[in-house]
Amino acid sequence: MNIANEIEVLSKLNHWNEKLAFMSPYGNYTHAELHRMARCIANLLSEHNITNGCRVVIGLDDSVHYVALFLACARLGATALLVNPYLPPKNHKDIVNELKPNLAVVRENIANHYHGIMLLTEESLLNAVNCGQQLFFFEQSPTAPLYVQFTSGTTGKQKAVPHQHQDFLIYRDAVAFSMLNIREDDILFSLSKLFFAYGFGNNLVFPLMTGCAALLTQHRPNAYEINDLIFQFGVTCMFWVPSGYAAWLKYRDNKHLNTLRCLISAGEALQPSLRDQITQKLGVTLLNQLGSTEVGHAYCGTCGNYNPDNSLGYALPNYELSVRNFRGEELLDGDEGELWVKGPTIPQSYLNCEDENLKDLQDGWFKSGDLVIRQNDGSFQYIGRVDDMEMVGGIKIPPLAIENVLRQHKEVIDVGVTTSIIENQSRLNAYVVSTMHTQALAEELRQLASTQLAPYMVPKQIIFVGSLPRTTSGKLQRHIIRSADWTEKMHSVSAFNFVI
């Protein structure tokens, strides 16, 4: 098989060719126009000696040309390396040294990081649109490498994760069809970008495999722009991280949002209070997904009206989930342990981290690092991350539980909880992002925590900051807020620290 060929055949058989595949403020493209563009770009790559087995870096912002370039690589049997163009220089240089790409198509401002590699500009892709037709597909095994994505690096070195031609079929069946019931008339909008596994599935795989359309934006739109884009393009399904939804909710414009039928959350823990606010204020269910770069997209999710507090839902089709202790032994329902996942999209190894292979990938299983409890009905309740527990007075505390409570306050935009050592004693701190930064609000937050949490889980210090450190995929960087000098480096909206 060759997934680029499979996608073209699907488009023809299902009469999608004249339907819109991708929309943007800069222009719209049908499925037929996309496939013609991919053929032309494949010609361009062939002229630069890209063929089966080559590796091509794609380090661009989201656009239809990004999608066409990806399909062009697939046609030729090349492997696309999907790189975040906003990474520090060292990450780009590591990719060159470790994965040895044959060609890089990247933003102009990072081209110097790919010194010694053959380069093409995004402008060259635009010019290739008018060239002759490239008709053949390089036949591949279903398990042949198709693309490589990189983990966010929140727990250390970025790991290169390979995925296969057949994985597109799995993502479609497990997530697009089984969980989300995506239809041909849907218009998808993912705030997570194509260089992330979450955004790649939402904004590239699902439109190509289901016949729906996706809205692409090159920049990261602000809250007001999001309202306008939803209204202008008639978005029906939106994908984002919880912290993004929380910030946007305060600036939403309900009269512009009546086309939305579902909102999907992934990337970090979904707080029950946020889910309830979304449902109450928008009348739209906020679904929860759990996925990873190693799996390629989601492997567990909530569906329909089943959405209890802290629930991750059920295992999605083609995936097997297991809860295990630190020795790798399977636990009974009701016991807390680490979630392991097994499925056909999980690679046997990373491409650049041999030591991590033994730690994270074992006999077809991926150790997710998520702490969960399996309920009697087969659903999974989220507890936190294995490496995100805080120690206060000799007691292990999940910071997520405290953050969930503090987020219930209407003035809290974002919050992160961690510990610090003051005079040889551990102290629980809450870093709060809010438009208010007063003693009164700090006291309200501590009172809120006191009414719902055990005394040892109530923060002793409330610190107002301008923002929390997050990765470009939206995940909270707890190792930074744990550092002693973090607040000094942050730009604070308040000159006050509140010790309660």
N, C-alpha and C positions, 0 to 999 in steps of 0.2 A: 504494500500500500504506500501511498504518499498522501499525507493529510491535506496538502494543498489541492491535489486532484480530487480527493474525497469531498472537499468543501465546494469546489466548482461543480461537481456532479450533483451534490445536494441542491445547490442553487438552481441548476437547470431543471432537475426533476420536480422540484417544489414550486417552480415558477417565481423564484425570488429575484431573478436577474434585474427586473425593472423596479424592484422595491428599494427604498433607501436602506443602506447598510450603516452608513456613518454620517452624522450631522456635526456641524460645528459653526461657530459664528463666522467662519471664513468660507463656508461652502458645504454643500451636501453631495454625497456620492452614493450611487446605486451599487448593488452587488456586482453587476456587469462591469461598471466603470472601475471598481476596485480590482477585479481580476485582470482586466486589460492592463491596468497600471502595474500589477505584480508581474505580468509577463514582460513588460517593457523593462522593468528594473532588473529582472532576471537576465535579460540580454546584457544590460550594463555590467552586472556582476560577472557574467561569463567572459566579457571582454577584459576583465581584470583577473582572469584565471581562477575564479571561484567555482569550485565543483564539489562533488561528493566528498565528504570528510573534512572540508575546510571549516574554519570557525570565523564568524563575522560578529564583531562587536556592534550593537545598536545602543547608542548613548544619546537619545533624542527625547524631546518633549512629545507628548501625545499628539498624533495627527494621523490622517488617513495614509500618509506616506510611510509612517512607521509601520502600520499594518501591512501595506503593500510590500515593504522591504522584508518584513518577516516572512510573508508568503513566498516571496522570490527566493529567499534562502531555502525554504522548505522544498520548493520545486527542484532546486539544484542538488538537494541532498546535503546542504551545508547546515551547520549548527549555529543558531543565533545565540549570542551571549547578551542577555538583556541587562544593561548596566544603568544604574541610577546616575544621571549626568551631574547630580549635585553632591556627589561623594567627595571627600577630601582627596587631594592629589595622590597620596600614598595608596589608596584603594585602587585607583586606576592603574597605577604602576604595578601593583601586585597582580592584577588581572593579566597584564601583559607578560610578566615574568612567569606566572604559574600556568596560565592557560594557552599562551603563545598563539594569539589570534592571527589569521592571515590578512584580515582587513578590518578597518574600523570606520563606521559611519556615525559621527558624533557631532555634538554642538561645537561650534567654532572655538568657544572659550575653553574647551578642554582638549582640543586637538594636540596641544603640546605634550600632554600626558601620554600620548601614544606614539612617541618618537620612535622611529625605526619600523613602524607598522604602516602598510599601505593605507592611505586615507581617502575617503570620499566625503564630500560635503552634502548637506541636505539639499542644497540648490541643484546638485547633480541629479538627485532623484526627481526633482521637478522637471528638469530638462529631458529626463529619460521617458517621460510620459508620452512623447510624440515619436518614439522610435518604433522599429519594426516589432513583429510579434514573435515571442519565444513560446513554442508550442509543447515541447516535451516535458515530462516529469521524470525525475530519477527515481526508479522503483526502489522502495525501502522495505525492510522488515518492520512490522508493527512496533517492535521494541527498539528500533534504531533511534539514536539521539536526534532530537528535534531542536531543543533549546536548553539554555542554562539560565537559572535565576540565582540570586544571591540572597542569603539570609540577611536580616536587618543588622546583625552585629551587636544586638543589645547585650548579649552575654559574652562577647569576645570577638574573635576574628570572623569576618564575613566568610561564609562557606558557600562554595559553588555547587549547586544542586542540578543535576541533569534530568531532563524529562523527555518522553518518547512521543512518537507520532500517534500512538493509540490513546494517549492520555486525554486528548481532546474529547474523545467519545465518552470516556469515564466522567469527566467534568460535566459534560452535557447531561448525561443520564442521572447522575447523583444529585447535582445541584440545580441546574437550569430546569430540568423536567420534574424530578421527584420532589424537591424541596420548594422551588419557587413557582413552578407551573408557568414558566415563561412562554409567551405566545408570540406569534408573528407580528401582532399589532402593538407589542410592547416597545417602549423607548427607554433604554437604560441609561443611567447617569452615575458613574462611579467617580467619587472624589479621590479614591486611591488610583494612582497612576499605573500605566502599562508595565513599568519596570518592577512593580510589586506583583506577587502571585495573586493577591486579591483583585487588584485592578485589571490584571491581564486576563483573568477568567471572565470578569464582569464585562469589560469593554472590548475584548477581542474574541475570545472563544465563544461566548454565548451568542453574539450577533451572527457570527459566521456559521454556527452549528444549529441555530434555531430559526433564522430568517427574520429576527427582530432587528431593531436599529439601536445604535449607541451614540450618545452625545460625547464628543471629545473636546477638551479645552487644553490649550498648550500651557496656560498659567494655572495657578491655584486660585479659583475665584473666591471673593469674599462673600459674606452672608447675603448682602444685598444683590450681588451678581447671581448667586445661586437661586434666589427667588425669581429673578428675571429670566434665567435660563430655563427653569422648570416651566414657567408660564409660556415662554416663547416657543419652546420645542415640544411641549406637551409630555414631559417626562412622566412615566408611570411607575418605574422602580428606581430607587436611589440607594446607593451603597456608600457607607462611610464608616468611620470609627466613632465610638461613643463620645469621646471628647469633642469631636467635630459637631455631632448632633447637639450636644449640650450648649455649645456656643451659638450655633445657628438658631436654635429654638427661640432665643431671646430676640431675634431679629426677623423671625418668620413673617410672611405676609399671607395669611390664610386664603385671601381671595385669589391669589395666584397659584394655589397649590392643589386645586380640586382635581387635577388629572392623576395625582399620586394614588396608587393602589397598594403599594407596600414599600417599606423601608427596611433595609438589611444592615445589620451591625456586625462587625468583625474586627479583629486586630488587637482588641483589649477587652477586659471584662465589661459586660453591660450591666449597669446599675439598675435595679428594679425601679427606683424612683424616676430615672430618666425614661425608662420604658413606659411607665404610667403617665408621665407628663406628655410624651409624644401622643399616646393614644387619646388622652383627654383633650389636648389642645388641637390636634390635627385630625382625629378620628381615623387614624391609620395605624395598623399594627406594626410594631417594630420587632422584626424577627432577629434571632440571634444565631450566629454561625461560629464554629470553631474550625480553623484550618491552619495550615502551615506551608511554608515554602517547600519543605520536604515532600509533602503530600501533593502540592500543586494548587490546591484550592481547599474548599471545606470538606470535612468528613463527618461532621456532626452538626445538627441544626434543629431549631424549632420550626414547627409548621402550623399554619392556620391559627386557631384560637388557643392551642396548647402552648402556654408561655408562662409557667410559674416562676416565682422569684429564683434568680441565679441559675435557671435551668439552661443547659446547653442543648436540650432536646435529645434526639435519638441518633444512633449511627445511620449514616446515609448509605444507599445501596452501593455495593462493591467494597465496603469497608467493614472491618471487624475491630471492635474496641475491647480493651481489657484494662481493668484496674489492678495495679500490682504494688507490692511493697518494695522497699529498697533492695531486697534480694532478688527481685524479679518474680516473686511468687504471686499467683493470682489471688485476689481478695474476694470476700463474700459481699453481697449487696449490703449497703449501709456502712461499709468500712471505707475510710479515707485513704487514698493512695494515688500513685501517679498513673496518668492515662497513657496507655500504649495503643498504637493504631497500626493496622496491617491492611494493605490494599495494593492493587496493581500499578498505582502511580508512584509508589515509593521507590526511590533508587536503591541499588545495593550499596552504594558508597558515594561520598562526596568526591569531587575532583581535585580538591586542593588541601584536604585536612585528613590525613590518614589516621591520626590519633582520635579524631572525633568519630570516625566510622565505628570503632569498637564501643564508644560510649553511647552514641545516639541511635545507631542502626544495627539491629541484632536479628539475624535469621529472618529477614523480611519484615520485622517490626520496627517502628519508629517510636522512641521514647519522647513524648511531647513536652515533658517538663511541667505539665499542668496537674494540679492537685484537684481531684474530683471525688464524688461519691456516686456510685451506681445505685439508683433507686429500684424498688421492687418491680416497677413497670418497665424497666429497661432504659429509662432516661438517665441523664447524667447531670449532677448538680456541681457547679463550679465553686471551688474553694479559694484558689489562688495559684501562684506559681511556686514550684518547689524551691526556687532560689529567692522568693520574695517574702519570706517570713522574717518578722522582726523579733528580737529578743529583748524583753523588758523585765527586769527583776527575776531572771531565770525562767520566764514564761514565754513560750513562742506565741506570737500574735500575727494573724493574717491582716496586713494593712488594708486590704480590699474591703474587709468588713467595716472598718472604721470610715473609710472613704465613702462607702455606700450610704452610711448614715448622714455624714456631713453634706453630701450632695442633695439631700432632701431639702435643705434650706434654699429658698428661692434666690438668694443673693450669691450663691456659690456657682461660679462658672467652671472651675476646675480645682482639684485638690489632690495632694500627694502626702502620704503619711510615712514617717520614718523615725528612727531613734538617733539620739546623740548621747555622748557621755559627758556629763557635767559634774565636776568634782567627784569623779569615780563612780557616779551613779547614772544608770541609763534613764533617759527621759524621752517620752513620746512627743514628737512634734507633728503638727499639721501645717503644711504649706498651702495657703488658700489663694486662689485667683478670684477676685471679686471687684465689682465697680465701687464697692464701699470698702473702707479700711478704717474702721473705728473700734474703739474699746467695746462699745455696745454690741457690735456684731460678733466680736470674739467671744464675749460672754454668752451670747445666744447660741453660738456653735458649741461651746463647751456644755451648756445646759442641754442642748439637743442630744449630744453624745451621752451625757450622764443618765438620761431617761431611757436609753435603749441599749447601753453597753455595760459590761462589767466595769467596776472602778479602774482596774488596771489597764483597760483599753481606752480610757478617756485621755485625750491629748493634754499634756501639761503646758504646752506652748502653742499658740496660734500665731503664725507668721504670714503676713500678707505680702505676696510677691506679684510682679507683673505678669509672669507666665511660668510654666513648668517646662523643664527640658524634655522634649520628646524627639523620637526619631522622625525621619521624613515620612514614615508610615503611620505615625501617630502614637507609637508606644511610649509609655512613660519610662524615662531612663532613671530607674531607682538608684543605680550606683552613683549617679551624679548628685541627687538630692541627699544621699547618705554622706557625701564628702563634707568635711568640716568647713571648708571655705566656700561652699556653694552659694550661700545667701550674699556673701560679699561680692561675688562675681555677677550675680543676677541684677538686672535693672528692676528695682522695686517701685511700685506705684505708691508705696507707703513708707514713711520714715519711722514707723512704729512697729515694735515687736510686743506682743501681748503675752505676758506670762500670767496664767490664771491659777 
